[in-house]
Amino acid sequence: MNRRSFLANTSMAAVAAAYPHSIRAADGAAGGLRLGLISAATYGRPGQERTLGSNHGTAFATTFNGWDEEKAKTWKGTFVRSKRRLADARVVTVWDPNLAAARQLADICGIARVAETPEAACEGVDAVLLIDDGIGAQWKYALHPLKRGVPVFCDKPLAMTARDAQVVAKVARETKTRFMSASSLRFVPDIVKLRQELPQLGQVHFASASCGNELVYYGIHALSMIYGVFGGGAISALNVGRPGRNLVRYRFKNDLDVMLTVAEREWMRAGYLITLQGTKAWRTVQPDLTNLYSSLVDE
C-alpha cells in the first residue's frame, strides 16, 4: 500500500491531523512501515563528550511518533518537535551508545523497544534510519542491515572520506538493497519548485549556493540545493578559499559552473541561499525551512 492510499484509508491519518502531538498506538498502526532509529539520542563530534539531544534524531522520532509534552519537558538537551506528522510509518525501536538517553527518548516518543546494540535495532523493522550523531561514521552502521536486505537511510555526511563512502556504496550495490543518503535541503518545497521553474530561466551556465557553518558537516546542504535543481553530474571540485572561509568551485558535465560559499560562524551567520543565472532570467531563493526534516523523511 502506498503512502497516499494508506492515508486515505486509515482513520489514523485523521487522528494525527487532529492531535499532531499525540503518540499513536505502540504497534505501529495497520500496514505502516516499522522503522529502526540508530544513534538518535545523543550527539558528539570526535574527541568531544556526547551530550543529550540530537536535532535529527529527535526531529525524526517526533515526525513519525509524536511526543508526550510533559515528558519532553524533562529532556535536558536538544529536542526538536516536528510540526508535521507522517502517519504511514512508526519508529518501533531505537538504539544509542547512551542507553539511558535512548530509554528516555523512547519514553517521550512512545518507541516500543530500546535495542542493546545497533545490530539489534535492525531486527523486526522494514527500514532503518542512521542519524547524524557528530562522529561522521554512521555509515558503518549501514553495513549490517544492507547485508541483511534491510533498506537504509544514512544521514549526512555519508562519510568523512571518499574511500569510506565507496565502501558503503559498494555493499549497497552488491546486495541490491535500497539505500539513501541526503541533505534535507534537497527536498524542501522551495527547491522542488525552483527545479520546476528551471525552463523559464533559459540555459543556466552559472549558479551559486551558500550556507553557514563547517564545510564537512554543512556544505552538503548547499551542494544539495544545486543537485536538487540540476541533478547530478559534478566532475571536479576545487576549494579556492581559506580555512573556515570556503569558496568551492564545482564544474558539471552539462556546461554548468557552480560556486559554493560555506563559512563558519566567526565569519558568517547560518542560513541558506541559492542563485541561478540563466540566459533568459535569474532567480535567487532563500528556502523556507518549515518542516525541514519531515520533507526529507517523507521522500
FITOR-367852 format. One line per 8 residues: their letters; for each residue z, x, y of C-alpha. Coordinates in steps of 0.25 Angstrom, whole numbers, plus 2048, in hexadecimal, padded with zeros to 3 digits. Last residue first. Example, Ala and Ser with C-alpha at 12.3 -4.5 7.8 and 13.67 -1.06 7.14 Angstrom:
sa) 81D 837 7FC; 81F 831 7EE $
***
This chain:
edvlssyl) 802 82B 82E; 80E 823 82F; 817 830 82E; 80F 835 83A; 80F 829 843; 81E 827 840; 821 835 845; 81C 833 853 $
ntldpqvt) 820 824 855; 81F 826 864; 819 834 867; 80F 82F 871; 804 839 872; 802 841 87F; 7F3 83F 87F; 7E8 846 887 $
rwaktgql) 7D9 842 886; 7CC 847 88C; 7BF 841 88D; 7B0 842 88A; 7AE 851 885; 7BD 851 880; 7CA 857 884; 7D5 853 87B $
tilygarm) 7E4 854 87F; 7F0 853 877; 7FF 853 87B; 80C 853 874; 81A 856 879; 826 85F 879; 829 867 886; 822 874 889 $
wereavtl) 826 883 88C; 834 884 886; 832 878 87D; 827 880 875; 818 87F 878; 80C 87A 870; 7FF 879 877; 7F4 877 86D $
mvdldnkf) 7E5 87A 871; 7DA 873 86A; 7CB 877 869; 7C2 86E 861; 7B4 872 85C; 7B5 86A 84F; 7BB 876 847; 7C8 876 850 $
ryrvlnrg) 7CD 881 858; 7DC 881 85C; 7E2 889 867; 7F1 88A 867; 7F9 88C 874; 808 88E 870; 813 890 87A; 81F 893 871 $
prgvnlas) 81A 8A1 86E; 80D 8A3 876; 7FF 89C 877; 7F2 8A0 871; 7F5 89A 864; 7E7 89A 85C; 7E3 88F 852; 7D6 88E 84A $
iagggfvg) 7CE 884 841; 7D4 877 845; 7CD 86C 83E; 7D6 860 83C; 7D5 852 843; 7D1 850 851; 7DC 847 857; 7E7 848 84D $
yimslahi) 7E4 857 84B; 7E6 859 85A; 7F3 851 85A; 7F7 859 84E; 7F5 866 856; 800 862 860; 809 85D 855; 807 869 84D $
gyyvleng) 80B 872 858; 819 86C 857; 820 874 84C; 818 881 84C; 815 881 85B; 823 87E 860; 826 874 86A; 81D 86B 873 $
csasafhv) 80F 865 871; 801 867 876; 7F3 863 872; 7E5 868 877; 7D7 863 874; 7C9 869 877; 7BC 866 871; 7BC 857 871 $
qglqpleq) 7AF 850 86F; 7AF 843 876; 7BC 83E 87B; 7BA 82F 877; 7B8 834 868; 7C6 839 868; 7CC 82B 86B; 7D0 829 85C $
rlkvidpv) 7D7 837 85C; 7DF 833 868; 7E4 827 862; 7E9 82E 856; 7F0 838 860; 7F6 82D 868; 7FB 825 85B; 803 831 856 $
frlssasm) 7FD 836 849; 7FA 845 84C; 807 847 854; 80F 844 847; 80C 852 842; 806 853 834; 808 857 826; 802 84F 81B $
frtktera) 801 850 80B; 7FB 847 801; 7FC 84E 7F3; 7EF 853 7EE; 7F7 85D 7E6; 7EF 869 7E9; 7EC 864 7F7; 7FB 862 7FA $
vkavvqad) 7FF 86F 7F4; 7F4 877 7FC; 7F9 870 809; 807 874 806; 804 883 804; 7FA 883 810; 805 87F 81A; 80D 88B 815 $
ratmalpk) 801 894 817; 7FE 88E 825; 80C 892 829; 818 88A 82F; 815 87D 827; 812 86F 828; 818 86E 836; 818 863 835 $
dcfvpvgr) 81E 859 82B; 819 858 81D; 815 84B 817; 814 84B 808; 80D 842 7FD; 814 844 7F0; 80B 84A 7E5; 816 852 7DE $
klphlayk) 810 85F 7E3; 810 859 7F1; 81E 855 7F0; 823 863 7EC; 81A 86B 7F6; 81E 863 802; 82C 868 804; 826 876 807 $
wqagigdd) 81E 86F 813; 82C 86D 81A; 82B 87C 81E; 82B 87C 82D; 83A 87C 82D; 83C 872 838; 83F 866 830; 831 860 831 $
illvadvg) 832 855 826; 82B 854 819; 827 846 816; 826 842 807; 81D 838 800; 81E 82D 7F6; 82C 82F 7F2; 834 830 7E5 $
ecaaepte) 837 83F 7E5; 832 847 7F2; 841 847 7F7; 845 84E 7EA; 83C 85A 7EE; 843 85B 7FB; 850 85C 7F4; 85D 854 7F4 $
avraigci) 856 847 7F8; 85D 83D 800; 859 82F 7FB; 858 821 801; 854 824 810; 85A 819 818; 857 820 825; 866 823 82A $
dalqraaa) 86B 826 81C; 85F 82F 818; 860 837 825; 86F 839 822; 86C 83D 814; 861 847 818; 86B 84D 822; 875 84F 817 $
lnpdwvtv) 86A 855 80E; 867 860 818; 85A 866 812; 854 858 814; 84F 84E 80A; 84C 83F 80B; 848 834 802; 843 826 804 $
vradalrr) 83C 827 811; 834 81A 812; 826 815 813; 81E 809 818; 827 805 823; 823 80F 82E; 82D 80E 839; 82B 811 848 $
ksrvftgk) 836 815 852; 83A 821 849; 848 826 84C; 848 835 84D; 856 83B 849; 859 849 84E; 867 84D 84A; 875 847 849 $
wtkakeed) 872 83B 841; 87E 831 843; 875 828 84C; 86B 826 841; 876 81F 838; 877 814 843; 868 814 845; 865 812 836 $
wgnfttaf) 857 817 834; 848 813 832; 842 817 824; 834 81B 827; 834 81F 835; 842 823 835; 840 82D 82A; 834 833 831 $
atghnsgl) 83B 834 83E; 848 83A 838; 840 845 831; 836 848 83C; 840 84A 847; 84A 850 83E; 859 84F 83E; 866 858 83B $
treqgprg) 864 866 83E; 85F 872 835; 864 87F 839; 85A 889 83E; 853 894 837; 846 88C 835; 846 880 83D; 850 875 83A $
ytaasilg) 84F 866 838; 857 85C 830; 855 84E 82A; 847 84E 825; 845 859 81B; 83D 850 811; 83B 841 812; 836 83A 806 $
lrlggaag) 82E 82E 807; 82C 821 7FF; 820 819 804; 822 80A 805; 81E 800 7FA; 82A 7F7 7FB; 835 7FD 804; 83A 80B 804 $
daarishp) 846 809 7FA; 850 80B 805; 84E 7FE 80C; 84A 800 81B; 852 806 826; 851 7FF 833; 84D 806 840; 840 7FE 841 $
yaaavaam) 846 7F1 83F; 83B 7E6 842; 830 7EF 83F; 836 7F5 832; 83A 7E7 82D; 82C 7E2 82F; 826 7EE 828; 830 7EC 81C $
stnalfsr) 82A 7DE 81B; 81F 7E4 813; 810 7E0 812; 80A 7E5 820; 812 7F2 820; 80D 7F5 812; 7FF 7F1 815; 7FF 7FA 821 $
rnm) 805 806 81A; 7FC 806 80D; 800 800 800 $
***
